Amino acid sequence: MAIAPPAFPPRKTIVDVAKAVGVSTKTVSRVLNREPNVKPATRDRILSAMKDLGYRPNSPARMLASNRTYLLGLIYNASSSYITSIQNGVLAACRGEHYDLLIYPCRYTNPELLNEIREFVQGPRVDGLILVPPISDLEEVHDLLLELEFAKVAISREPASDSEWTVCTNDREICRDMTRHLSRLGHEHIAFITGHPDHKAMSNRYLGFLDGMCEAGLEVCDSLVVQGENTFESGIDGAVRLLRRKPRPTAIFCANDHMAAGVMKVAHERRLDIPRDLSIAGFDDMPIAARVWPQLTTVRQPLEEMALLAARQLIRRLRGEAAPKFNKLVGAELVIRQTTGPAPANS
């Protein structure tokens, strides 16, 4: 016996919304596109009807009517470890504004990167771009988009001029605070594993470490600062180098959580108790931070909030509702867990 396919209710249209409220389809369209000349009470009734009917805008129809795609583009390096948090923040903004998201992973070391981006933005694909490190740190990318007069917002980038739209966090200040936290626990031999030099926020994290050491009156030993690559493996390599030193550091602060997890692996292999023998701190508060044992002390970077702000402001800019410039600083916070404790008595 043939089984009939399930019957799905017909998709609600702009006509259904207009009939439910008793207005014209043009009025509903104005509300969708955030156009003026709609009374607040009418706007509220239309939005309520959309929600009750489960209405979703027909993107192709809107594109034809307005010559816009109602798509934001998210360009990021394919190996970025925190892209899920960024995507969640951007999607949260898009859902509330009837936009969709087109993601475009690429390799920032690709010699053809600029041509890739040029083709991406010049095709009928997206209205504006959100850039993520380390791509957001590349001056040539910003120069290209400025030349093309293409709307963009960069995440985790300090603005180079008033014309740049950015959302970043206080990397330097919060890393100073983490270093002071370690010093207040009695640690004097504090090591630092730096992040990849192509990511400018990483240099601010190192500067924050230097600030904290200076405020605590502690000497920065060159041999206690090693170069990392933002990866778990580079954390392992850095820990091996640091823990060979005599005397070895009593605390290691890493510029991201993946490297801190690598340090923890080496410490466990060497039968070092964390934090009694060695304190470890990271940065980002990635999901791994609460899943390793012991749980990692780190810095919570509000990536979803940053991405949400960036996407909302970009949509406002595309609608002509935004101020001429936008540079937002979102504060990070210390998350003190189990991997930091008092310095060993014999240190």
Summary of the structure (lengths in Angstrom):
residues: 347
radius of gyration: 24.8
end to end distance: 79.8
largest distance: 83.3
contacts: 1154
relative contact order: 0.12
helix: 44%
strand: 15%
